[in-house]
Amino acid sequence: MKPVSIDAIRQRKVEIEAKIAGVIAAQQTLLDTAEQAKRDLNADEQSAFLANTEKMKPLKMQLSNQDFMLAEIAAQLERERNAGGVVITDDGRGGADAKKDARKLWAKGFAQQLQAVARAERTGQVDPRLTGIFGDFNDHGVFEAAGGSDGAMNEAVPSEGGFLVGADTSERIYQRTYLTGEITRRCQRQPISANSNRLKLRIVDEDSRADGSRMGGVLAFWANEADTFMYSRPKFREIELFLNKLTALVFATDELLADAAALEAWIMNNMPTELAFRVEDAIFQGTGAGMPAGLFNSQAFLSLSPGSTATVVTTTDVLAMWARFWHPGLKNHIASQSSENLTAGNAGQVPAAAWFIDQTVIPQLFQMQMAGTAGSAVILLYHPPGNNPLYGPYGELLGLPVIPTEHNAVLGTVGDIVLADMSQMLLADKGAPEVAASMHVRFVQGEMAFRFTYRVDAQTTWKKPLTPKNGGSTLSPFVGLASGANR
């Protein structure tokens, strides 16, 4: 008998939901037409409305059937997993003491878990903590994993998915990755549940601040008493994020595996840095094909012509970028555990908006100044670290941090300097990285291979720049400089 595919059922649900959405849209069109004409549905429209209603009945029944299948398969997999649970024997200290000790999962840290993964691969003896990291022991001493499995992977067999990183350890990797990166920790984060690989969000469809366009079409009217109320209907658009896989392969020698402290230190010092680098690079330059869609490739990114034909960034360029920046973004902040460029009123927060530059731009910043009035001093726009009133680790330009990154382009090319409010970049992830191990990849070298997988996607919440209420140049939370004639 052919095994039931969870993914096939989910795909079928998506197709049915799309058909239902189409029928609902057709119904709404009929109602809107009648409402605009300020009348009831005519005979033909009423007939079409009833026909669409009949179409909905079998679709809803099909959707209910798919939900039933998913629930039954999940329950069956959970029963099979529990039936294969590991019994904790009483060693003479009493059942309560044995169960209490059994709950001490990975007391010696991440390295202990990696050693258990390696031991399972080499000997076939699977530590029960690997197959139920988020569970607990029941009153009968049997380990029960919390939540159900969708059958997409087998936690006990490395070739079918491997072992999920424990909750405490995966949070350490996750948090250290974000605290390492100055870009990702400024993004707006949106977690995705364990049973899903994509996220749909409704976004207010606002591309203009003109009357009738604000907030996607919300408009207030001045009216005399007893006048008929005027109505407006806001518009929304939908964005969808699909989780991409970011993977890393780490080799550990037998000697390193035997030294738990060294193994944990090496893994924890290197993996977060590499994960952060790759995610941040994609947030800036990602193509959207198998990776996040970067802000450089977003239609909302404003690329301004430089004011100079030389390979320089001038005061004129910076002021032009400042004039086209979406200034409400200056008030956006994100929580932080650091003391980076903090004011007394924003303790514990860092600004989501910042200048991101390539290091080749730094010498240009020291040349930026504005001439004062007659008899007054020149005003310097840039204040280097240690020479600004907020005493943060970064320099400041027009009151915002200046953060050098490897993800900007070299001086003279698009993206060498970017003014961005990163809270307008939506970052979605699965939360917990996964790790699998194999002794066969580098058996001759006497090394164990550990593979890490991190699922993440990102894109801007803006589809294009915003037109101000009274017209004029468009605004955006992402502004940079174009190449220019000689840049």
C-alpha positions as CSV (number, residue, x, y, z in Angstrom):
1,M,0.0,0.0,0.0
2,K,1.4,3.4,-1.0
3,P,2.3,5.5,2.1
4,V,0.2,8.6,2.6
5,S,2.1,11.8,1.9
6,I,1.6,14.6,4.4
7,D,3.0,17.1,1.9
8,A,0.5,15.9,-0.8
9,I,-2.4,16.4,1.7
10,R,-1.2,19.9,2.6
11,Q,-0.8,20.8,-1.1
12,R,-4.4,19.6,-1.8
13,K,-5.6,21.8,1.1
14,V,-3.9,24.8,-0.5
15,E,-5.5,24.1,-3.8
16,I,-9.0,23.7,-2.2
17,E,-8.5,26.9,-0.2
18,A,-7.6,28.8,-3.4
19,K,-10.8,27.6,-5.1
20,I,-12.8,28.7,-2.1
21,A,-11.1,32.1,-2.2
22,G,-12.0,32.4,-5.8
23,V,-15.7,31.7,-5.2
24,I,-15.7,34.2,-2.3
25,A,-14.2,36.8,-4.5
26,A,-16.9,36.2,-7.2
27,Q,-19.6,36.6,-4.5
28,Q,-18.0,39.8,-3.3
29,T,-17.9,41.2,-6.8
30,L,-21.7,40.6,-7.2
31,L,-22.3,42.4,-3.9
32,D,-20.0,45.3,-4.7
33,T,-21.7,45.8,-8.0
34,A,-25.1,46.0,-6.4
35,E,-23.9,48.2,-3.6
36,Q,-22.2,50.7,-6.0
37,A,-25.5,51.0,-7.9
38,K,-27.3,51.3,-4.6
39,R,-29.7,48.5,-5.3
40,D,-30.3,44.8,-4.4
41,L,-29.1,41.9,-6.5
42,N,-31.1,41.5,-9.7
43,A,-32.4,38.2,-10.8
44,D,-29.3,37.1,-12.8
45,E,-27.0,38.2,-9.9
46,Q,-29.1,36.4,-7.4
47,S,-29.0,33.3,-9.5
48,A,-25.2,33.5,-9.8
49,F,-24.9,34.1,-6.1
50,L,-26.9,31.0,-5.3
51,A,-24.9,29.0,-7.8
52,N,-21.6,30.0,-6.2
53,T,-23.1,29.1,-2.8
54,E,-23.7,25.6,-4.1
55,K,-20.1,25.4,-5.4
56,M,-18.9,26.1,-1.9
57,K,-20.5,23.1,-0.3
58,P,-18.4,20.3,-1.9
59,L,-15.3,22.4,-1.6
60,K,-15.9,22.8,2.2
61,M,-16.5,19.1,2.5
62,Q,-13.3,18.3,0.6
63,L,-11.4,20.7,2.9
64,S,-12.9,19.0,6.0
65,N,-11.8,15.6,4.7
66,Q,-8.2,16.8,4.3
67,D,-8.2,18.2,7.8
68,F,-9.5,14.9,9.1
69,M,-6.8,13.0,7.2
70,L,-4.1,15.2,8.7
71,A,-5.4,14.8,12.2
72,E,-5.6,11.0,11.9
73,I,-2.2,10.6,10.4
74,A,-0.6,12.8,13.1
75,A,-2.4,10.8,15.8
76,Q,-1.2,7.5,14.3
77,L,2.4,8.7,14.1
78,E,2.2,9.9,17.7
79,R,0.9,6.5,18.9
80,E,3.7,4.7,17.0
81,R,6.3,7.0,18.6
82,N,5.0,6.5,22.1
83,A,4.8,2.8,21.6
84,G,8.5,2.7,20.9
85,G,9.3,4.7,24.0
86,V,12.3,3.9,26.2
87,V,11.5,2.5,29.7
88,I,13.5,4.0,32.5
89,T,14.4,1.2,34.9
90,D,14.5,1.5,38.7
91,D,18.1,1.3,39.9
92,G,17.1,0.8,43.6
93,R,16.8,4.5,44.3
94,G,13.0,4.5,43.7
95,G,10.9,5.3,40.7
96,A,10.5,9.0,41.6
97,D,14.3,9.5,41.9
98,A,15.0,7.7,38.6
99,K,12.4,9.8,36.8
100,K,13.8,13.0,38.4
101,D,17.3,12.2,37.1
102,A,15.9,11.3,33.7
103,R,14.6,14.8,33.3
104,K,18.1,16.3,33.5
105,L,18.5,16.4,29.7
106,W,22.0,17.4,28.5
107,A,23.1,18.6,31.9
108,K,26.7,19.0,30.5
109,G,25.6,21.2,27.6
110,F,25.6,21.0,23.8
111,A,28.8,19.0,23.6
112,Q,27.1,16.1,25.5
113,Q,24.3,16.1,22.9
114,L,26.7,16.1,20.0
115,Q,28.6,13.1,21.6
116,A,25.2,11.3,21.9
117,V,24.5,11.9,18.2
118,A,27.9,10.6,17.2
119,R,27.5,7.6,19.4
120,A,24.1,6.8,17.9
121,E,25.6,6.9,14.4
122,R,28.5,4.7,15.3
123,T,26.9,2.1,17.5
124,G,23.2,2.3,16.6
125,Q,22.3,2.8,20.3
126,V,20.1,5.9,20.4
127,D,20.0,8.0,23.5
128,P,16.2,8.5,24.4
129,R,16.9,12.2,24.9
130,L,17.6,12.5,21.2
131,T,14.2,11.3,20.1
132,G,12.1,13.4,22.5
133,I,14.0,16.5,23.4
134,F,10.9,18.6,24.1
135,G,9.1,15.8,26.0
136,D,9.0,14.4,29.5
137,F,8.6,11.1,31.3
138,N,5.1,9.9,32.2
139,D,4.0,8.2,35.4
140,H,5.0,4.8,33.9
141,G,8.6,5.9,33.3
142,V,8.1,6.1,29.5
143,F,9.5,9.0,27.6
144,E,6.9,10.9,25.6
145,A,7.7,13.5,23.0
146,A,5.5,16.6,23.2
147,G,3.4,17.4,20.1
148,G,2.9,15.3,17.0
149,S,5.0,14.6,14.0
150,D,4.0,15.2,10.4
151,G,6.0,12.3,9.1
152,A,8.3,14.6,7.1
153,M,11.4,13.5,9.0
154,N,12.5,10.7,11.4
155,E,14.3,12.1,14.3
156,A,15.9,8.8,15.2
157,V,17.5,8.1,11.8
158,P,20.2,10.5,10.6
159,S,19.6,9.8,7.0
160,E,16.0,10.7,7.3
161,G,16.5,14.0,9.1
162,G,18.7,13.6,12.1
163,F,18.2,14.8,15.6
164,L,16.6,18.1,16.5
165,V,18.8,20.4,18.6
166,G,17.6,20.7,22.1
167,A,15.5,23.7,23.1
168,D,18.1,25.4,25.3
169,T,21.0,24.8,22.9
170,S,19.1,25.9,19.8
171,E,18.1,29.1,21.5
172,R,21.7,29.8,22.3
173,I,22.7,29.4,18.7
174,Y,19.7,31.4,17.6
175,Q,20.2,34.3,20.0
176,R,24.0,34.4,19.4
177,T,23.4,34.5,15.7
178,Y,21.2,37.6,16.0
179,L,23.3,39.3,18.6
180,T,26.3,38.8,16.4
181,G,24.7,40.6,13.5
182,E,23.9,44.3,13.5
183,I,21.5,43.9,10.6
184,T,19.3,40.9,11.5
185,R,18.7,42.1,15.1
186,R,17.2,45.3,13.6
187,C,14.7,43.4,11.4
188,Q,11.1,42.8,12.3
189,R,11.1,39.1,13.2
190,Q,8.1,36.7,12.7
191,P,8.4,33.1,13.9
192,I,6.8,30.3,11.9
193,S,5.3,27.2,13.6
194,A,7.0,23.8,13.4
195,N,4.2,22.4,11.1
196,S,4.6,25.0,8.4
197,N,7.2,26.2,5.9
198,R,5.6,29.4,4.7
199,L,3.8,32.4,6.1
200,K,1.1,34.6,4.5
201,L,0.6,38.1,5.8
202,R,-1.9,40.9,4.9
203,I,-0.2,44.3,4.4
204,V,-2.0,47.6,4.0
205,D,-1.7,48.5,0.3
206,E,-0.5,52.1,0.7
207,D,1.7,53.6,-2.0
208,S,0.5,57.2,-1.7
209,R,-0.5,59.6,1.0
210,A,-2.9,61.5,-1.2
211,D,-6.5,61.8,-0.1
212,G,-8.2,58.4,-0.7
213,S,-5.0,56.5,-0.7
214,R,-3.8,56.7,2.8
215,M,-3.8,53.4,4.7
216,G,-4.9,51.7,1.4
217,G,-8.0,53.9,1.0
218,V,-9.2,55.2,4.4
219,L,-10.6,58.7,4.1
220,A,-12.3,60.9,6.5
221,F,-14.9,63.6,5.4
222,W,-16.0,66.9,6.7
223,A,-19.7,66.9,6.8
224,N,-22.6,69.0,8.0
225,E,-24.9,67.7,10.7
226,A,-27.5,65.1,9.3
227,D,-25.5,64.7,6.1
228,T,-25.2,61.2,4.6
229,F,-22.0,59.5,5.7
230,M,-19.5,58.9,3.0
231,Y,-17.7,55.6,3.0
232,S,-14.2,54.4,2.1
233,R,-12.9,50.9,1.8
234,P,-9.2,50.2,2.5
235,K,-7.2,47.8,0.3
236,F,-4.8,45.1,1.4
237,R,-2.2,43.1,-0.4
238,E,-0.8,39.7,0.6
239,I,2.9,38.8,0.9
240,E,4.1,35.3,1.4
241,L,7.4,34.1,2.8
242,F,8.8,30.6,2.0
243,L,11.5,29.3,4.3
244,N,14.8,28.7,2.6
245,K,17.4,26.3,4.0
246,L,20.7,27.7,5.1
247,T,23.1,24.8,5.8
248,A,26.6,24.4,7.3
249,L,28.8,21.4,7.6
250,V,31.2,21.0,10.5
251,F,33.9,18.4,10.9
252,A,35.1,17.3,14.3
253,T,38.0,14.9,14.9
254,D,37.8,12.0,17.3
255,E,40.2,13.8,19.6
256,L,38.0,16.8,19.6
257,L,34.9,14.8,20.3
258,A,36.5,13.3,23.3
259,D,37.2,16.7,24.7
260,A,33.6,18.0,25.4
261,A,34.6,21.5,26.5
262,A,36.7,22.2,23.4
263,L,34.0,20.8,21.1
264,E,31.3,23.0,22.5
265,A,33.5,26.1,22.5
266,W,34.6,25.6,18.9
267,I,31.0,24.9,17.6
268,M,29.4,27.7,19.5
269,N,32.1,30.3,18.5
270,N,32.0,29.5,14.8
271,M,28.5,28.5,13.8
272,P,26.6,31.6,15.0
273,T,29.1,33.9,13.2
274,E,28.7,32.1,9.9
275,L,24.9,31.8,10.1
276,A,24.7,35.5,10.8
277,F,27.0,36.4,8.0
278,R,25.1,34.5,5.4
279,V,21.6,35.7,6.5
280,E,22.7,39.3,6.6
281,D,24.4,39.0,3.2
282,A,21.1,37.7,1.7
283,I,19.1,40.5,3.5
284,F,21.2,43.0,1.5
285,Q,22.0,41.2,-1.7
286,G,19.7,38.2,-1.9
287,T,18.1,37.4,-5.2
288,G,15.0,35.7,-3.8
289,A,15.8,32.5,-5.6
290,G,16.4,29.9,-2.9
291,M,17.3,32.6,-0.5
292,P,15.7,35.8,1.0
293,A,15.0,38.7,-1.3
294,G,17.5,41.4,-0.5
295,L,16.7,45.1,-0.2
296,F,19.1,46.0,-3.1
297,N,16.8,43.9,-5.3
298,S,13.6,45.3,-3.9
299,Q,11.4,47.7,-6.0
300,A,11.2,49.8,-2.8
301,F,14.9,50.5,-2.8
302,L,15.7,54.1,-3.9
303,S,18.9,54.5,-5.8
304,L,19.8,58.2,-6.1
305,S,22.2,59.7,-8.6
306,P,25.3,61.0,-6.9
307,G,26.0,64.7,-6.9
308,S,29.6,64.2,-7.9
309,T,31.1,62.4,-10.8
310,A,34.2,61.4,-8.8
311,T,34.4,58.2,-6.7
312,V,33.3,60.1,-3.6
313,V,30.4,60.4,-1.2
314,T,29.7,64.0,-0.6
315,T,27.7,66.1,1.8
316,T,25.3,66.8,-1.0
317,D,24.8,63.0,-1.5
318,V,24.1,62.4,2.2
319,L,21.6,65.3,2.4
320,A,19.8,64.0,-0.8
321,M,19.5,60.6,0.8
322,W,18.2,62.2,4.0
323,A,15.6,64.1,2.1
324,R,14.2,60.9,0.4
325,F,14.2,58.8,3.5
326,W,10.9,57.8,5.1
327,H,11.2,59.9,8.3
328,P,8.6,58.1,10.4
329,G,11.2,55.3,10.5
330,L,13.4,57.5,12.7
331,K,11.1,56.7,15.6
332,N,11.3,52.9,15.2
333,H,13.5,51.1,17.7
334,I,14.3,47.5,18.5
335,A,15.1,46.0,21.9
336,S,18.7,45.4,22.7
337,Q,20.9,44.0,25.5
338,S,23.8,46.2,24.6
339,S,24.5,49.9,25.3
340,E,24.9,50.8,21.7
341,N,24.3,54.5,21.0
342,L,21.6,54.8,23.6
343,T,19.9,58.0,24.8
344,A,18.4,58.3,28.3
345,G,14.9,58.0,26.9
346,N,15.6,54.9,24.9
347,A,17.5,52.8,27.5
348,G,17.5,49.1,26.4
349,Q,16.8,50.0,22.7
350,V,18.7,50.7,19.6
351,P,17.4,52.6,16.5
352,A,16.1,50.3,13.7
353,A,17.3,53.0,11.2
354,A,21.0,53.3,10.6
355,W,23.6,54.1,7.9
356,F,25.2,50.9,6.6
357,I,28.5,51.5,4.7
358,D,31.5,49.7,3.2
359,Q,34.7,50.6,5.1
360,T,36.1,52.3,2.0
361,V,33.5,55.0,2.6
362,I,34.8,55.9,6.1
363,P,37.4,58.5,4.8
364,Q,34.7,60.3,2.9
365,L,32.7,60.8,6.1
366,F,35.4,62.9,7.7
367,Q,35.1,65.4,4.8
368,M,31.4,66.1,5.3
369,Q,30.6,69.5,6.7
370,M,28.2,72.4,6.3
371,A,29.3,76.0,6.4
372,G,27.8,78.0,9.2
373,T,26.6,81.6,9.0
374,A,29.1,84.4,8.8
375,G,31.4,84.3,11.9
376,S,30.1,80.9,13.0
377,A,32.0,77.6,13.0
378,V,31.7,74.9,10.4
379,I,29.1,72.1,11.2
380,L,30.5,68.6,11.0
381,L,27.9,66.0,9.9
382,Y,29.9,63.0,11.0
383,H,31.0,62.2,14.5
384,P,33.5,59.3,14.9
385,P,33.3,56.8,17.8
386,G,34.3,58.3,21.1
387,N,33.6,61.8,19.7
388,N,29.9,62.0,19.9
389,P,27.5,62.9,22.7
390,L,26.0,59.3,22.9
391,Y,29.3,57.5,23.4
392,G,28.3,54.4,21.4
393,P,30.6,52.0,19.7
394,Y,29.7,53.4,16.2
395,G,30.2,56.8,14.7
396,E,27.1,58.9,13.9
397,L,25.9,60.7,10.9
398,L,22.9,63.1,11.3
399,G,22.1,61.4,14.7
400,L,22.0,57.8,13.4
401,P,24.7,55.1,13.9
402,V,27.1,54.5,11.0
403,I,27.7,50.7,10.8
404,P,30.4,49.3,8.5
405,T,29.5,45.9,7.0
406,E,30.9,43.5,4.5
407,H,27.5,43.4,2.8
408,N,27.7,46.9,1.3
409,A,29.4,47.4,-2.1
410,V,32.8,48.9,-2.5
411,L,33.1,52.7,-2.8
412,G,31.8,54.0,-6.1
413,T,29.2,51.3,-6.8
414,V,25.6,50.9,-5.9
415,G,25.1,50.1,-2.2
416,D,28.4,51.5,-0.9
417,I,26.3,53.6,1.5
418,V,22.7,52.8,2.5
419,L,20.3,54.6,4.8
420,A,17.8,51.9,5.9
421,D,15.1,51.4,8.5
422,M,15.5,47.7,9.0
423,S,12.2,47.3,10.9
424,Q,10.6,47.5,7.4
425,M,12.4,44.2,6.5
426,L,10.3,41.2,7.6
427,L,12.4,38.2,8.8
428,A,10.7,34.8,9.3
429,D,12.3,31.6,10.6
430,K,11.6,28.2,12.0
431,G,13.3,29.1,15.3
432,A,15.4,26.0,16.0
433,P,18.3,24.8,13.9
434,E,18.6,21.1,13.2
435,V,21.8,19.0,13.4
436,A,22.6,15.6,11.8
437,A,25.8,13.6,12.1
438,S,27.6,11.1,9.9
439,M,30.9,9.2,10.5
440,H,31.0,8.0,6.9
441,V,31.7,11.3,5.1
442,R,35.3,11.5,6.4
443,F,35.8,8.1,7.9
444,V,39.4,7.8,6.6
445,Q,40.4,11.1,8.3
446,G,38.9,10.0,11.6
447,E,36.4,12.9,11.7
448,M,32.7,13.2,12.4
449,A,30.6,15.4,10.2
450,F,27.9,17.6,11.8
451,R,25.4,19.2,9.5
452,F,23.4,22.2,10.6
453,T,20.2,23.4,8.9
454,Y,18.6,26.8,9.5
455,R,15.3,27.7,7.8
456,V,14.7,31.4,7.1
457,D,13.3,33.9,4.7
458,A,13.1,37.7,4.5
459,Q,11.6,40.5,2.3
460,T,10.7,44.1,2.6
461,T,7.1,45.0,3.6
462,W,7.2,47.8,1.0
463,K,6.4,47.0,-2.7
464,K,7.5,50.4,-4.0
465,P,8.4,53.9,-2.7
466,L,5.7,56.1,-1.2
467,T,4.3,59.3,-2.8
468,P,3.8,62.1,-0.2
469,K,0.4,63.7,0.2
470,N,1.2,66.9,-1.7
471,G,3.2,65.1,-4.4
472,G,6.9,65.6,-5.0
473,S,9.7,63.0,-4.7
474,T,8.9,59.6,-3.5
475,L,10.1,58.3,-0.1
476,S,11.4,55.0,1.1
477,P,12.9,53.3,4.2
478,F,15.8,52.0,1.9
479,V,17.9,54.7,0.2
480,G,21.3,54.3,-1.5
481,L,23.4,55.9,-4.2
482,A,23.6,54.8,-7.9
483,S,26.9,54.3,-9.7
484,G,26.8,57.6,-11.6
485,A,28.9,58.4,-14.7
486,N,32.3,57.8,-13.1
487,R,31.3,55.9,-9.9
